[in-house]
Amino acid sequence: MFVVKANEGTEYQALNHFNMWGTRKIGAPEGAKNITVSISEFLPNGGATMSASEKERVYFCLRGEVSIGDEQGNHYLLKENDMIYIPPGEKRDMAVQGLVAARVLVMVING
């Protein structure tokens, strides 16, 4: 068991993301084997381009609003306390909506 304090974590740059910064809170380097938990901070006009991952993901919107789009042209608006599950291999993009910076809790299953 271990605790990660609010001011702890490892900063990272996420591939295909823009106007954002991330802080990994839990992952392999910290001792977790099958999950990575990060906080992604997106500035207004920030987001991610259409891409896929081979890992399961859950996005939980902590602040602001983000639109998640899929390859079929569907868009899902996440507001505070909304979440979305993205299965392995499914492409998605993301865009901050409005002028409020967005904060998203990202959970990635590695196993």
WOFENNOR-V618981 format. One record per helix or strand of 2 or more residues. SS is the DSSP state (@ for helix, = for strand). FROM is the first residue (numbers start at 1). TO is the last residue. If there is no record, write none. Layout:
ss=SS from=FROM to=TO
ss=SS from=FROM to=TO
This chain:
ss== from=10 to=12
ss== from=17 to=26
ss=@ from=28 to=30
ss== from=35 to=51
ss== from=56 to=63
ss== from=66 to=70
ss== from=75 to=78
ss== from=83 to=86
ss== from=92 to=96
ss== from=102 to=109
